[in-house]
């Protein structure tokens, strides 16, 4: 053993979880999952001739390690993917051997939603989870989850009759209305909640449904919910990846580091990120993304269509914070532990103004894109900078007027967490802006065609995605979708 970690290894639990290898600068260089943390971590420090050159290089750089315990192997599988996506450790990339990454795709909004694996995520409105470096454990995890939350895998041509998977209790049977689309989507929301790491909330929701069904004497339905709860608990006994490969957030390097340098007093369990998107002052929108314990909780995401017109990011960020902090929304969504505003001093100042007018005392910082600078209002951000912790983190600090600008090393886990939140808020804002843009374009074009209503517009856009694709489509092809009369009208008006 090059480094003597004997004493620390003896404290590693034998439960499932995620582990982190760090270099001498305390940077995370590799993240892995394990069914038995102690056995897996110990393997790195045992003399073995079977280690390839890249693994040996990793072991030579390990100066420390840490871990986070998970309830089940499946939890560890999904949590590992989120942390790798956030930190992008160099050895996770080097050891991948250029294999294609895998994603879980759920086209929730389609008329016949499916759950599938793909290697190429698209901007098609579907929900994607991943990436995962190996398809085998993902397929195995989905196999177990499908027994709890039955889903369809019928891509393309949907069968006219129910399939064998329905008979096995693995498919909803939409083909013969064995399950309503509404109930199926509710089931998919629960699967999505599990994939997003929100298991505790999911269990409480199912327990509430079970108790309600029992009170209403719907005992068969109550039994279904009871079985779901039992199956969720039994996931702890399922082997997903074995030793081939309630989160302790105090061990999350980014969250604890952020707490230290900002002097927050407690770890920010809920962080909300905000961004604005528009095109030359039109279709102005704002996004609110939510990270719980450092992990995105997409069920909590919200989007806002701006009321104020024009191209003014400062006014728009002020508007969205005003609306977020209305008494109605505070009651519905509660309050975060930290606000992250995408932008510099101007955006931060506007957001703080709206926060102060609402009488809310919650820390608020900005993140400027150019150099990934953390922007703080020394008088109003509700931040108490810890100079010694900042110095230890390698931060460069400059002050101008009553603002402080903190520039951390690009390799800092704190920067990577804030980038992840900022990039997610930007992605969510842009996706909503794109939806409104397409909607306004299709509305204006189709509005001039008598006989083409909103239902036909939705059908066409769902199938073809863009106006140009509709214009290029064959009339017979359109006729099969919307009828010969409407197809003829479309072709005449989109020439």
Secondary structure, 3 states (H helix, E strand, C coil): CCCCCHHHHCCCCCCCEEEEEECCCCCEEEEEEECCHHHHHHHCCCCCCCCCHHHHHHHHHCCEEEEEECCCHHHHHHHHHHHHHHHCCHHHHHCCCCCCCEEEEECCCCCCCCEEEECCCCCCCCEEEEEECCHHHHHHHHHHHHHHCCCCCCCCCCCCCCCHHHHCCCCCCHHHCCCCHHHHHHHHHHHHHHHCCCHHHHHHHHHHHHHHHHHCCCHHHHHHHHHHHHHHHHHHHCCCCCCCCCCCHHHCHHHHHHHHHHCCCCCCCEEEEEEEEEECCEEEEEEEEEEECCEECHHHCEEEECCCCCCCHHHHHHHHHHHHCCHHHHHHHCCCCEEEEECCHHHHHHHHHHHHHCCCCCCEEEEECCCCEEEEECCCCCCCCCHHHHHHCCCEEEEECCEEEEECCCCCHHHHHHHHHHHHHHHHHHHHHHHHHHHHHHHHHHCCCCCCCHHHHHHHHHHHCCHHHHHHCCHHHHHHHHCHHHHHHHHHHCC
